[in-house]
Protein backbone atom coordinates (compact mmCIF):
# COMPACT_ATOMS: atom_id res chain seq x y z
CA UNK A 1 0.00 0.00 0.00
CA UNK A 2 1.65 3.29 -1.06
CA UNK A 3 1.86 6.10 1.48
CA UNK A 4 0.99 9.74 0.90
CA UNK A 5 4.71 10.46 0.59
CA UNK A 6 5.04 7.69 -2.02
CA UNK A 7 2.23 9.26 -4.03
CA UNK A 8 3.79 12.71 -3.92
CA UNK A 9 7.10 11.27 -5.01
CA UNK A 10 5.43 9.65 -8.00
CA UNK A 11 3.51 12.82 -8.82
CA UNK A 12 6.58 15.01 -8.59
CA UNK A 13 8.49 12.59 -10.83
CA UNK A 14 6.06 13.67 -13.55
CA UNK A 15 6.75 17.38 -13.02
CA UNK A 16 7.96 19.01 -16.20
CA UNK A 17 7.69 15.74 -18.13
CA UNK A 18 5.78 15.57 -21.41
CA UNK A 19 4.90 19.23 -20.90
CA UNK A 20 3.34 19.54 -24.34
CA UNK A 21 -0.26 20.59 -23.86
CA UNK A 22 -2.70 18.01 -25.16
CA UNK A 23 -6.29 18.34 -24.01
CA UNK A 24 -7.25 15.20 -25.95
CA UNK A 25 -5.08 13.13 -23.61
CA UNK A 26 -6.98 14.46 -20.60
CA UNK A 27 -10.33 13.98 -22.32
CA UNK A 28 -9.45 10.36 -23.10
CA UNK A 29 -8.39 9.76 -19.51
CA UNK A 30 -11.54 11.37 -18.16
CA UNK A 31 -13.75 9.17 -20.35
CA UNK A 32 -11.93 6.06 -19.12
CA UNK A 33 -12.63 7.19 -15.54
CA UNK A 34 -16.33 7.67 -16.21
CA UNK A 35 -16.04 11.40 -16.99
CA UNK A 36 -15.92 12.66 -13.38
CA UNK A 37 -16.34 16.24 -14.59
CA UNK A 38 -19.75 15.54 -16.12
CA UNK A 39 -22.57 16.99 -14.11
CA UNK A 40 -20.31 19.26 -12.06
CA UNK A 41 -21.67 22.79 -11.80
CA UNK A 42 -18.67 25.04 -12.17
CA UNK A 43 -17.15 28.47 -12.53
CA UNK A 44 -13.98 28.43 -14.66
CA UNK A 45 -11.44 31.23 -14.10
CA UNK A 46 -8.49 32.07 -16.38
CA UNK A 47 -6.14 35.05 -16.57
CA UNK A 48 -2.53 36.17 -16.30
CA UNK A 49 -2.95 37.59 -12.79
CA UNK A 50 -5.72 37.59 -10.20
CA UNK A 51 -7.35 34.31 -11.13
CA UNK A 52 -6.47 32.67 -7.80
CA UNK A 53 -7.92 35.60 -5.85
CA UNK A 54 -11.13 35.63 -7.91
CA UNK A 55 -11.47 31.86 -7.54
CA UNK A 56 -11.09 32.11 -3.76
CA UNK A 57 -13.54 35.01 -3.46
CA UNK A 58 -16.25 33.25 -5.47
CA UNK A 59 -15.74 30.01 -3.55
CA UNK A 60 -15.91 31.86 -0.22
CA UNK A 61 -19.14 33.56 -1.26
CA UNK A 62 -20.79 30.30 -2.31
CA UNK A 63 -19.72 28.56 0.90
CA UNK A 64 -21.02 31.40 3.04
CA UNK A 65 -24.30 31.21 1.10
CA UNK A 66 -24.74 27.60 2.22
CA UNK A 67 -23.56 25.77 -0.90
CA UNK A 68 -21.14 22.86 -0.70
CA UNK A 69 -18.34 24.33 -2.78
CA UNK A 70 -15.26 22.77 -4.34
CA UNK A 71 -12.24 24.96 -5.06
CA UNK A 72 -9.34 23.99 -7.30
CA UNK A 73 -6.26 26.25 -7.42
CA UNK A 74 -2.58 26.01 -8.26
CA UNK A 75 0.19 26.02 -7.35
CA UNK A 76 0.10 25.36 -3.63
CA UNK A 77 2.04 27.40 -1.08
CA UNK A 78 3.06 24.80 1.52
CA UNK A 79 0.87 21.67 1.13
CA UNK A 80 -0.20 19.77 -1.97
CA UNK A 81 -3.67 19.37 -0.46
CA UNK A 82 -4.19 23.17 -0.60
CA UNK A 83 -4.99 22.70 -4.27
CA UNK A 84 -8.21 20.72 -3.72
CA UNK A 85 -10.64 22.09 -1.15
CA UNK A 86 -14.32 21.72 -0.26
CA UNK A 87 -15.54 24.71 1.70
CA UNK A 88 -12.56 25.29 4.01
CA UNK A 89 -11.40 21.65 4.23
CA UNK A 90 -8.44 20.42 2.19
CA UNK A 91 -8.68 16.99 0.61
CA UNK A 92 -7.60 14.35 3.16
CA UNK A 93 -4.29 12.65 2.45
CA UNK A 94 -5.98 9.25 2.45
CA UNK A 95 -8.18 10.42 -0.42
CA UNK A 96 -5.15 11.64 -2.34
CA UNK A 97 -3.66 8.16 -1.99
CA UNK A 98 -6.93 6.40 -2.89
CA UNK A 99 -7.66 8.56 -5.93
CA UNK A 100 -4.10 8.36 -7.20
CA UNK A 101 -4.06 4.57 -6.85
CA UNK A 102 -7.29 4.31 -8.81
CA UNK A 103 -6.01 6.58 -11.58
CA UNK A 104 -2.62 4.89 -11.66
CA UNK A 105 -4.41 1.58 -12.04
CA UNK A 106 -6.13 2.86 -15.19
CA UNK A 107 -2.73 3.91 -16.54
CA UNK A 108 -1.12 0.55 -15.69
CA UNK A 109 -3.89 -1.34 -17.50
CA UNK A 110 -3.52 0.87 -20.56
CA UNK A 111 -6.99 2.36 -20.14
CA UNK A 112 -5.61 5.85 -19.56
CA UNK A 113 -2.64 7.52 -21.31
CA UNK A 114 0.43 8.65 -19.39
CA UNK A 115 -0.45 11.89 -17.61
CA UNK A 116 1.45 14.85 -16.17
CA UNK A 117 1.46 16.06 -12.56
CA UNK A 118 -1.13 18.74 -13.26
CA UNK A 119 -3.35 16.51 -15.39
CA UNK A 120 -3.50 13.86 -12.67
CA UNK A 121 -4.18 16.47 -9.98
CA UNK A 122 -6.99 17.98 -12.05
CA UNK A 123 -8.71 14.64 -12.65
CA UNK A 124 -8.37 13.69 -8.98
CA UNK A 125 -10.03 16.98 -8.02
CA UNK A 126 -12.91 16.45 -10.43
CA UNK A 127 -13.48 12.93 -9.13
CA UNK A 128 -13.36 14.01 -5.47
CA UNK A 129 -15.77 16.90 -6.06
CA UNK A 130 -18.19 14.53 -7.77
CA UNK A 131 -17.88 11.91 -5.01
CA UNK A 132 -18.52 14.57 -2.38
CA UNK A 133 -21.54 15.89 -4.27
CA UNK A 134 -20.51 19.53 -4.30
CA UNK A 135 -23.16 22.04 -5.33
CA UNK A 136 -20.65 24.13 -7.27
CA UNK A 137 -16.94 23.93 -8.07
CA UNK A 138 -14.77 26.97 -8.73
CA UNK A 139 -11.83 25.98 -10.90
CA UNK A 140 -8.70 28.00 -11.63
CA UNK A 141 -6.95 27.38 -14.95
CA UNK A 142 -3.36 26.22 -14.57
CA UNK A 143 -1.82 27.82 -17.67
CA UNK A 144 -3.45 29.33 -20.74
CA UNK A 145 -6.87 27.79 -21.12
CA UNK A 146 -7.58 26.12 -24.45
CA UNK A 147 -5.29 23.14 -23.82
CA UNK A 148 -5.23 23.29 -20.03
CA UNK A 149 -6.31 20.12 -18.24
CA UNK A 150 -9.12 21.99 -16.46
CA UNK A 151 -10.77 22.70 -19.81
CA UNK A 152 -12.53 19.34 -19.71
CA UNK A 153 -15.29 21.00 -17.66
CA UNK A 154 -18.35 22.70 -19.12
CA UNK A 155 -18.98 25.52 -16.63
CA UNK A 156 -21.97 27.67 -15.77
CA UNK A 157 -19.85 30.84 -15.94
CA UNK A 158 -16.39 31.54 -17.32
CA UNK A 159 -14.11 34.40 -16.30
CA UNK A 160 -10.91 35.95 -17.67
CA UNK A 161 -9.25 38.32 -15.21
CA UNK A 162 -6.32 39.96 -16.98
CA UNK A 163 -4.10 39.36 -20.01
CA UNK A 164 -0.38 40.08 -20.12
CA UNK A 165 2.70 38.66 -21.82
CA UNK A 166 3.51 35.37 -20.06
CA UNK A 167 4.63 31.84 -20.91
CA UNK A 168 5.24 33.08 -24.45
CA UNK A 169 7.12 29.94 -25.47
CA UNK A 170 3.94 27.96 -24.84
CA UNK A 171 1.08 30.45 -25.25
CA UNK A 172 2.46 32.54 -28.10
CA UNK A 173 4.45 35.74 -28.60
CA UNK A 174 1.76 38.44 -28.48
CA UNK A 175 -1.14 39.60 -26.34
CA UNK A 176 -3.57 38.50 -29.05
CA UNK A 177 -2.18 34.96 -29.26
CA UNK A 178 -2.18 34.65 -25.46
CA UNK A 179 -5.75 35.97 -25.37
CA UNK A 180 -6.73 33.36 -27.94
CA UNK A 181 -5.39 30.60 -25.69
CA UNK A 182 -7.23 31.95 -22.64
CA UNK A 183 -10.43 32.46 -24.64
CA UNK A 184 -10.26 28.73 -25.32
CA UNK A 185 -12.17 28.16 -22.07
CA UNK A 186 -15.29 29.78 -23.55
CA UNK A 187 -18.11 27.32 -24.23
CA UNK A 188 -21.20 27.78 -26.45
CA UNK A 189 -23.81 29.87 -24.69
CA UNK A 190 -21.90 30.06 -21.38
CA UNK A 191 -21.65 33.66 -20.09
CA UNK A 192 -18.25 35.29 -19.65
CA UNK A 193 -17.10 37.83 -17.05
CA UNK A 194 -14.09 39.72 -18.40
CA UNK A 195 -11.81 41.97 -16.39
CA UNK A 196 -9.81 44.96 -17.55
CA UNK A 197 -7.67 43.68 -20.44
CA UNK A 198 -5.69 45.45 -23.19
CA UNK A 199 -7.54 46.25 -26.42
CA UNK A 200 -5.64 43.69 -28.51
CA UNK A 201 -6.62 40.93 -26.10
CA UNK A 202 -10.17 42.21 -25.63
CA UNK A 203 -10.87 42.11 -29.38
CA UNK A 204 -9.78 38.47 -29.62
CA UNK A 205 -11.87 37.43 -26.63
CA UNK A 206 -14.99 39.30 -27.80
CA UNK A 207 -14.71 37.78 -31.27
CA UNK A 208 -14.57 34.30 -29.75
CA UNK A 209 -17.54 35.10 -27.50
CA UNK A 210 -19.63 36.31 -30.46
CA UNK A 211 -18.82 33.15 -32.41
CA UNK A 212 -19.96 30.95 -29.51
CA UNK A 213 -22.99 33.04 -28.54
CA UNK A 214 -21.63 33.89 -25.08
CA UNK A 215 -23.12 36.77 -23.15
CA UNK A 216 -20.23 39.01 -22.03
CA UNK A 217 -20.06 41.12 -18.89
CA UNK A 218 -17.02 43.37 -19.28
CA UNK A 219 -15.42 45.44 -16.55
CA UNK A 220 -16.09 49.09 -17.28
CA UNK A 221 -19.15 48.30 -19.37
CA UNK A 222 -21.66 45.92 -17.76
CA UNK A 223 -20.08 46.26 -14.34
CA UNK A 224 -17.53 48.53 -12.66
CA UNK A 225 -16.06 49.49 -9.33
CA UNK A 226 -15.07 52.77 -7.70
CA UNK A 227 -12.19 52.60 -5.23
CA UNK A 228 -12.21 54.95 -2.23
CA UNK A 229 -9.15 56.36 -0.39
CA UNK A 230 -9.86 54.20 2.67
CA UNK A 231 -9.53 51.01 0.56
CA UNK A 232 -13.26 50.26 0.33
CA UNK A 233 -15.01 50.22 -3.02
CA UNK A 234 -18.46 50.43 -4.54
CA UNK A 235 -19.70 47.92 -7.10
CA UNK A 236 -22.25 48.64 -9.80
CA UNK A 237 -23.62 45.95 -12.09
CA UNK A 238 -26.79 44.89 -13.86
CA UNK A 239 -28.36 43.84 -10.56
CA UNK A 240 -27.74 47.11 -8.79
CA UNK A 241 -25.15 48.73 -6.55
CA UNK A 242 -23.26 47.56 -3.47
CA UNK A 243 -21.43 50.23 -1.48
CA UNK A 244 -18.57 50.09 0.96
CA UNK A 245 -17.26 46.64 0.06
CA UNK A 246 -13.86 45.58 1.38
CA UNK A 247 -11.45 42.73 0.92
CA UNK A 248 -8.96 41.51 3.49
CA UNK A 249 -6.41 41.07 0.71
CA UNK A 250 -3.87 43.86 0.29
CA UNK A 251 -3.45 45.91 -2.87
CA UNK A 252 -5.68 48.19 -4.90
CA UNK A 253 -5.91 45.55 -7.65
CA UNK A 254 -7.94 43.35 -5.31
CA UNK A 255 -10.93 45.69 -5.74
CA UNK A 256 -10.88 44.80 -9.45
CA UNK A 257 -10.70 41.11 -8.58
CA UNK A 258 -13.51 41.48 -6.06
CA UNK A 259 -15.71 43.30 -8.57
CA UNK A 260 -15.27 40.33 -10.89
CA UNK A 261 -16.29 37.97 -8.09
CA UNK A 262 -19.47 40.01 -7.49
CA UNK A 263 -20.26 39.99 -11.22
CA UNK A 264 -19.84 36.20 -11.29
CA UNK A 265 -22.19 35.95 -8.31
CA UNK A 266 -24.72 38.09 -10.20
CA UNK A 267 -24.62 35.73 -13.17
CA UNK A 268 -24.98 32.72 -10.87
CA UNK A 269 -27.98 34.48 -9.33
CA UNK A 270 -29.58 34.51 -12.78
CA UNK A 271 -29.04 30.72 -12.84
CA UNK A 272 -30.77 30.11 -9.52
CA UNK A 273 -28.09 30.82 -6.91
CA UNK A 274 -29.54 33.59 -4.69
CA UNK A 275 -27.38 36.70 -4.30
CA UNK A 276 -27.26 37.99 -0.72
CA UNK A 277 -25.19 41.20 -0.35
CA UNK A 278 -24.56 40.41 3.33
CA UNK A 279 -22.94 37.09 2.42
CA UNK A 280 -20.86 38.83 -0.25
CA UNK A 281 -19.57 41.41 2.23
CA UNK A 282 -18.64 38.73 4.73
CA UNK A 283 -17.04 36.52 2.09
CA UNK A 284 -14.85 39.26 0.64
CA UNK A 285 -13.66 40.14 4.12
CA UNK A 286 -12.91 36.54 5.01
CA UNK A 287 -10.68 35.49 2.11
CA UNK A 288 -7.03 34.91 2.97
CA UNK A 289 -4.54 34.29 0.15
CA UNK A 290 -1.06 33.53 1.53
CA UNK A 291 1.88 35.39 0.07
CA UNK A 292 -0.20 38.07 -1.59
CA UNK A 293 0.59 41.50 -0.11
CA UNK A 294 1.06 39.69 3.20
CA UNK A 295 3.01 41.11 6.12
CA UNK A 296 5.29 38.80 8.09
CA UNK A 297 5.27 39.22 11.87
CA UNK A 298 8.02 41.02 13.74
CA UNK A 299 10.63 43.57 12.79
CA UNK A 300 11.69 44.77 10.35
CA UNK A 301 8.48 45.27 8.38
CA UNK A 302 8.53 42.50 5.75
CA UNK A 303 6.08 42.33 2.87
CA UNK A 304 5.59 39.15 0.81
CA UNK A 305 4.05 39.32 -2.65
CA UNK A 306 3.95 36.66 -5.36
CA UNK A 307 4.55 38.78 -8.47
CA UNK A 308 5.79 36.38 -11.09
CA UNK A 309 5.46 38.56 -14.21
CA UNK A 310 5.76 42.23 -15.23
CA UNK A 311 2.06 42.97 -14.78
CA UNK A 312 2.13 41.63 -11.23
CA UNK A 313 5.20 43.68 -10.40
CA UNK A 314 3.66 46.86 -11.81
CA UNK A 315 0.65 46.34 -9.55
CA UNK A 316 3.00 45.79 -6.61
CA UNK A 317 4.92 49.02 -7.32
CA UNK A 318 1.65 50.97 -7.55
CA UNK A 319 0.46 49.53 -4.27
CA UNK A 320 3.57 50.41 -2.23
CA UNK A 321 3.41 54.03 -3.45
CA UNK A 322 7.05 54.91 -3.76
CA UNK A 323 8.43 53.32 -0.58
CA UNK A 324 11.89 51.83 -0.91
CA UNK A 325 12.75 48.32 0.26
CA UNK A 326 15.53 45.85 0.69
CA UNK A 327 14.19 43.58 -2.08
CA UNK A 328 14.68 39.81 -2.02
CA UNK A 329 13.90 38.59 -5.52
CA UNK A 330 13.86 35.15 -7.09
CA UNK A 331 12.48 34.59 -10.57
CA UNK A 332 12.18 31.84 -13.13
CA UNK A 333 14.58 31.58 -16.07
CA UNK A 334 11.73 31.68 -18.60
CA UNK A 335 10.56 35.13 -17.43
CA UNK A 336 11.64 38.56 -18.78
CA UNK A 337 13.97 39.10 -15.83
CA UNK A 338 15.59 42.32 -17.06
CA UNK A 339 12.18 43.94 -17.52
CA UNK A 340 11.02 42.73 -14.10
CA UNK A 341 14.07 44.11 -12.30
CA UNK A 342 13.58 47.38 -14.16
CA UNK A 343 10.03 47.63 -12.84
CA UNK A 344 11.30 47.03 -9.30
CA UNK A 345 14.16 49.52 -9.55
CA UNK A 346 12.23 52.62 -8.32
CA UNK A 347 11.35 50.91 -5.03
CA UNK A 348 14.62 49.03 -4.54
CA UNK A 349 17.05 50.32 -1.94
CA UNK A 350 19.20 47.18 -2.08
CA UNK A 351 18.64 44.06 -4.14
CA UNK A 352 19.21 40.46 -2.99
CA UNK A 353 19.03 37.85 -5.74
CA UNK A 354 18.21 34.30 -4.73
CA UNK A 355 16.65 31.13 -6.11
CA UNK A 356 14.34 28.40 -4.80
CA UNK A 357 15.36 24.81 -5.37
CA UNK A 358 13.35 24.18 -8.54
CA UNK A 359 14.74 23.44 -12.02
CA UNK A 360 13.20 26.51 -13.67
CA UNK A 361 14.69 28.99 -11.21
CA UNK A 362 17.30 31.45 -12.44
CA UNK A 363 20.36 31.06 -10.24
CA UNK A 364 21.85 34.23 -8.73
CA UNK A 365 25.12 33.71 -10.60
CA UNK A 366 23.25 33.64 -13.92
CA UNK A 367 21.74 37.13 -13.64
CA UNK A 368 23.55 39.69 -15.83
CA UNK A 369 26.82 40.88 -14.34
CA UNK A 370 25.60 44.46 -14.72
CA UNK A 371 22.90 43.90 -12.06
CA UNK A 372 24.17 45.30 -8.77
CA UNK A 373 22.96 42.94 -6.05
CA UNK A 374 23.91 40.60 -3.27
CA UNK A 375 23.72 37.10 -4.73
CA UNK A 376 22.71 34.48 -2.18
CA UNK A 377 21.76 30.98 -3.30
CA UNK A 378 19.60 30.02 -0.32
CA UNK A 379 16.28 31.87 -0.02
CA UNK A 380 16.16 31.77 3.79
CA UNK A 381 19.72 33.08 4.02
CA UNK A 382 18.87 35.90 1.61
CA UNK A 383 15.83 36.87 3.71
CA UNK A 384 17.84 36.83 6.95
CA UNK A 385 20.59 38.97 5.50
CA UNK A 386 18.12 41.45 4.01
CA UNK A 387 16.29 41.77 7.32
CA UNK A 388 19.49 42.23 9.31
CA UNK A 389 20.71 45.01 7.02
CA UNK A 390 17.24 46.55 6.82
CA UNK A 391 17.11 46.94 10.60
CA UNK A 392 20.44 48.81 10.53
CA UNK A 393 19.22 51.15 7.80
CA UNK A 394 15.65 51.58 9.03
CA UNK A 395 14.16 50.24 5.81
CA UNK A 396 11.42 47.61 5.19
CA UNK A 397 11.96 44.33 3.34
CA UNK A 398 10.09 43.03 0.30
CA UNK A 399 10.18 39.37 -0.77
CA UNK A 400 8.84 38.93 -4.28
CA UNK A 401 9.08 37.15 -7.61
CA UNK A 402 7.92 33.60 -8.13
CA UNK A 403 5.56 31.83 -5.74
CA UNK A 404 8.36 29.27 -5.40
CA UNK A 405 10.53 31.95 -3.79
CA UNK A 406 7.78 33.34 -1.58
CA UNK A 407 6.81 29.84 -0.44
CA UNK A 408 10.27 29.17 0.98
CA UNK A 409 10.56 32.64 2.49
CA UNK A 410 7.09 32.49 4.04
CA UNK A 411 7.75 29.13 5.68
CA UNK A 412 11.01 30.50 7.07
CA UNK A 413 9.49 33.75 8.34
CA UNK A 414 6.44 32.13 9.91
CA UNK A 415 8.35 29.22 11.40
CA UNK A 416 6.32 26.60 9.55
CA UNK A 417 7.40 23.63 7.50
CA UNK A 418 6.95 23.32 3.77
CA UNK A 419 5.24 19.95 4.14
CA UNK A 420 5.00 19.37 0.39
CA UNK A 421 7.44 21.76 -1.32
CA UNK A 422 6.22 23.18 -4.61
CA UNK A 423 7.54 21.32 -7.61
CA UNK A 424 5.30 22.43 -10.44
CA UNK A 425 2.17 24.45 -11.08
LINZI-V922097 format. One record per helix or strand of 2 or more residues. SS is the DSSP state (H for helix, E for strand). FROM is the first residue (numbers start at 1). TO is the last residue. If there is no record, write none. Layout:
((SS	FROM	TO) (SS	FROM	TO))
This chain:
((H	4	13) (H	23	32) (E	42	46) (H	51	64) (E	69	72) (H	80	83) (E	84	86) (E	89	90) (H	93	108) (H	117	131) (E	136	140) (H	149	152) (E	157	160) (H	168	171) (H	175	185) (E	191	194) (H	199	212) (E	216	219) (E	223	227) (E	233	237) (E	240	245) (H	253	270) (H	277	286) (E	294	296) (E	302	306) (H	310	320) (E	325	330) (H	337	347) (E	348	353) (H	364	366) (E	374	375) (H	379	393) (E	396	401) (H	403	414))
